[in-house]
Amino acid sequence: MIEKTAFDQVYAMMKASFPEIERRTYAGQKELLSDPHYRLITETDDHGSLIAILAVWEFPLFRFVEHIAVHPSIRGGGLGGKLMAAYINESTKPVILEVEPPESVLAERRINFYQRLGFQLNPFDYLQPPLQKGLPDLPLKIMSYPVSLEETEFSLFKDILYTNVYKVMHNSIRIV
């Protein structure tokens, strides 16, 4: 189990890197540490300071990258790409992630970043269930590595995400 101080640093980086709708509460995020499918990969500098995180879910059929963040002071230096490349290369399973639809310059830049790593943008409609109570669903797109998903594969992967990551059933009723 990750130490409280280290987790606090991870959560602080998530909070600085993602808007509220794209992250869990502190308690909700910490609770994931006990889930056997969830894995938190951290990178530190020579002084032991946290400089990057990769929060992933590992399932029998695929791997899901939920969050990747690099400390703001060193963004753009290639560390995020190196972390992602190392992660996708350590397994033969498909890797998927969520991105904002390509409707803004920033969203297009993020999609291009993942495409340079070999990810494919899938055409299927997708809603991310809320990560916090009271927030709405978030329209996103799914990217997959190394190939695009077939519609049946996409539906299966979505069901696994909804059930295990978001704790909702197919009709968005919360699982208690």
Secondary structure, 3 states (H helix, E strand, C coil): CCCHHHHHHHHHHHHHHCCHHHCCCHHHHHHHHHCCCEEEEEEECCCCCEEEEEEEEECCCCEEEEEEEECHHHCCCCHHHHHHHHHHHCCCCCEEEEECCCCCHHHHHHHHHHHHCCCEECCCCEEECCCCCCCCCEEEEEEEECCCCCHHHHHHHHHHHHHHHCCECCCCCECC
